[in-house]
Amino acid sequence: MKYQIAIVGPKDTILGFKALGLKTYNALDTKEAVKVLFELKKKVVTDEKSGETRPLYAIIFVIEDLMARIEDSDYKKLSQDALPAIVPVPGTKGATGYSLKRIGKMVEQAVGSDIFGDK
């Protein structure tokens, strides 16, 4: 069984990803994006041979502008499982620096030190 990849964001920003085989989900603001993300996390598939269930999506990309405004409590719930990985990507305005900050936090938690030296 293959995993799928999705992207969440404004329709005009994500439409091109459909040609690459990603499932696209429209969200105009952070509230809509959070709702869609929770719905996508619930989607699972069952292996016909083993009967085991697994997440349908391996990766869910989210436009950075929407991701930056997600409340910490929602972010923790959304990112508590290994899959699907929720990954911010730059939107039409370009990179905001959010992704690098989030990755820096994850690395700091894993390593125990801020190896990027941003502080």
Buried (B, 14 or more C-beta within 10 A) or exposed (E): EEEBBBBBBBEEBBEEBEEEEBBBBBBEEBEBBBEBBEEBBEEEBEEEEEEEEBBBBBBBBBBBBBBBEBEEEBBEBBBEEEBBBBBBBBBEEEEBEBBEBBEBEEBBEEEEEEEEEEE
